[in-house]
Structure formats: structure tokens, C-alpha cells
Amino acid sequence: MGRTIKRDADLLITDEKEPVKHRLRERGAAERPVKLDNFLNLLARAMLHPSASTMASFVAGKVFQKLERTGTLRDKRPHDTGIPSGLEAALQNAIAARDIYAEVAQSVWRLADALVWIRGRSGPFASLNFERAHAHSVIVGPGGLEDRADIRVGLTYMEPYSRFPDHVQRFSRAFLLLSPCELSIAGESWFSTGIGGVFAAEAGQSFAMRCTTTPLLAVWCHVEEIGR
């Protein structure tokens, strides 16, 4: 008989036990650094492109609407960024693809040494090496370059031949893939997508993600506080 898997934790959220204070500034109160502003503008172009899925553009559109207001900008570099050793190779794969995705990848690399990278916990069906072979970073959101509580814009990196733990999405989340990837959403069959794939997984849906010969790099975003 098959195992019953409890999948009640959203594994892209790494600070569930730490309350977050609201630290939003009024629109126009602070200008974002050029590198961060450039990244967010490029990400908006990619995620709101007509080729993106309707749901992905809907989720991302709510995030970018909230970005009209600036959060608290971090002005200190972390002592140890912990950049994944394969991140540069993953970004070079995306840069070689050219188009807007290459521009997004280049903008990520310009931010990389200012980001804090965190390894999350493992879970059902994850690859054996998962805890050592992946890392997340929040660019906008709690602890990010722009610290705020209402949204998150983040990155997930996985080394080749890794599988992310199966889990259930707490928030509706949009993704932009900067690498080839295989996905299963809401228990449906696995499907493959390449660099530039834009898709969404809705709140409450099961989510599974894996990569093979090349490292995985995904940019994702969601609104964290429903109704605000």
C-alpha cells in the first residue's frame, strides 16, 4: 500500500516561527538602489509578458502593484553571504539563452553578493542530498534587500539531480524559471519547461519540482498578506 504523506508546510518559507513587523514606507519616501530597481523592472517585464500564464501574471501583478510602495532598504552588507558554489554556472546558462531572461539573470548576478542564502529543511520525496544541494534567498521581503512583510520576491537554487520536497503552497505563487525544470502541480503528471517558463501554483495546491543535468534556478514571488 502507498504511504500517506503529510504535506502541510510551505517549504519556500524559512522563517515561520519569527514574527515580522510591518515596516513599510510611504510611496516615494525612499528610492531603491539602481541594481535592485533594475532587477524588479526586468522581472516585471518577464512575468507580465503576454506569453506568461494568466494565473502567473495575475499573482505577479498583485506583487508589482504593492512594489509601488517601498519597504525598508537594507544598507549593510552581510558578513557571510554563502553564495551557492554553482550559482554562477546556473546564471551563465540563462545568460546564454539571451532575450529578457538573460537580462534578469545578469541583474541577479549583480545582486548576488549582497544576498543572504538560507538552506531550508528537507521533506517528502526530496533527493537524499537536498539539505546540502539547495539554497533560498529573499530579495524583497523579511530579511531581504528590501525588508517588508506584505510580499516576498525570492530565489531558489538547486544543484543538478536534485528534487525539491513535495509540499503544499500556503500562498498563490508565481515563478520565473532561469533553468530547465520538471514540475508537478496539484498532483498532475510531471511536465518539463525550459528557461523563461512562467507559471503559477495556487494556494492549497501540492507542488513538486526537480532538475536533472543542469542546476535549477527559479525566481518566485507572492503576496503574503491576503486582503492588504
N, C-alpha and C positions, 0 to 999 in steps of 0.2 A: 504493500500500500504506500502511496505517496505521503510525504511529510507535510504537515500543516505548518506553514511558515508565517510567523507573526511579523508583519512589515508595517509598523505604526510610527516609524521615526523617519523624518526627512533628513537624509544624511548629507545634504549640502548646507545644513545649518549646524555650525560647530560651536555655538555659544548659548545653547538652550537654557542653561542654568543661570546665566548672567543677565539681570535686568538691564535694559537700555534706557537711558534718559533721552528725552526729546531735546535736541539741540539744533533746531532749525533757525536760520536767519531769514529776515525779510528779503524778498526778491530784490536783487541788486545791491545787497549790503556788502557782498564780498565777491571779487572776481576770481574765478577758478584759474589755477596755473595753466599756462598755454598747453602743456603736454596732456593734462587731464581733459581740458576743454576739447582739444583736438580728437582725443580718443572717443569721447562721448558723442561728438558730432559725426564721426565716421561710423560709430556703432549704430546711431540712429539711421543713417543712410542705408546701412546694410539690413537692419532689422525691419525697416519700414518700406523696403523695396517691394514693388509690385509682385515679384516672384516669391516673396515670403508667404507662408500660410496665413490665412485670415486670422486665426486664433493667435498666432505668434505676434502678428502686427498689433492686434488688439491689446495683448498683455504688455508688449513693449511700449506701445503708445501711451499707456497709463503711467509707465515709469518715466518716460521722457517728458510727459506733461508735468510731473512732480519735480523734475530736474530744473524747471524754470525758477524754482526757489533753491538757493544754495544752502548746504549744510555747513558744519564746522570743518574748516580746512586744516589738515594736519601740517604743521610747519617743521616737524622734526623727523629726521630720517631714523629708521630703526637701526639698532646696533648690529643685528644679525638678520638679514633678510631671508636666508635659507632658500635662495632661488633653486628650483629643481635642476639637476645637472643636465637633463635632456630638454629643458625649455627652449633653449636657443635653436636646437635642431628642429623642434616642432614648429617654431615660428618661421624658420627658413623654408620649411615645406609649404607653408601658407603664402609666404612672400613669393615663392616661385610660381604660384598659381596666378599671380598678378591680379588686376581688377581691384575692386574696393576691399576685398578680403586681404590682399597684400598690404593695403594701407592700414587696415585695422591691426594686422599682425605687427607692422612696423611701429605703430603707436603703442601697442602693448609692450614691445621691447624697450621703448624709451621710458616706460614707467616701471619696468621690472625690478630695478634695484632699489626702488622706494617702497615696494610692496612687502607685506608680511605674509609668508606662506605657512599654512597650517595643515597638518595631517589629521584627518578625521578617523573615526572608528570603522572597523570592518562590519560585515553583516551577512545576511543570507546570500549564498551563491557567489560571493566575492572571490576573486582569484587569491591563491594562497599568499602571494606576496603583496597584497593590496596595501597594507598599512605602510609599507616602505616604498611603494611604487606610485604613490599619488600625492597630490597636494592641492589645497584650495587657497585662494586669496580673494579678499573682499576689496574692491576698488572704491565703490561707493556704498556706504552702509556702516554698521557698527564696527569700529576699529579700522575703517578704510582710509584712503587718502582724503576722502570727504566723508566725515563721520556724521551719520544721521540714522534715525530709527524707522523711517517710513518706507524705505525701499532698499534693495540690495542690487548691486551690479558686481558680479564676481567672475573668477576664472577657475576652471578645474583642469588639472593636468594629470595624465596617467601614462606610465611607461608602456612600451609595446607588450602585447599579450596580457593585458590586464582587463579585469571585469569589475565594474562598479557594483557594490551591493544592491540587490533588488530592494526597493523601498517604496513608500507611498509619499507622493508630493503633498506637503502641507499647504503650499501656495501654488496658484497657477503661475507657471514659469516659462519664459521664452529663452531659447538657446540659439546661438550662432556658432556653428562648428568651424574651427580653423584647421581641421584634420578630417580624414576619413573616419567613419564611426559606424557601429551597428547598434540598433536601438530596438527596444520592445516597450510599447506604451499601452497601458490598460490591459495587459495580458495578451495582446495581439502578437502575431508572428513577428520574428525579427526582420528588420529591413535595414538596408545599407544606405548611407548617404555620404557624400564627399565634402570636400572643402567648400564652404559657403552655404551649407544646408542651414535653413532657418525653420525651426519647428517649435511647438509648444506642448507641454504636458499640463493638464488641468489639475487643480486641487482635488485630492482624493483618488487620483489615478496611480496605479502601480507604474514603476519606471525602472528600466534596466538598460545598461549601457556598457559596451565593451569595444576594445580595439585589438588589432592583430599585429601586423608587421611594422606599423608606424605609431609613434606616440599620439595620444589623444590630447587635444586642447580645445576647450569649449568656453565661450563667454556666455553668461546667463544673467537674467535679471528678473525681478519680481517686485510687486507691491507687497509690503509686509504688513501693513495695517489696513484691513479692509474697511472701506467706508470713509477713509480720510482723504 
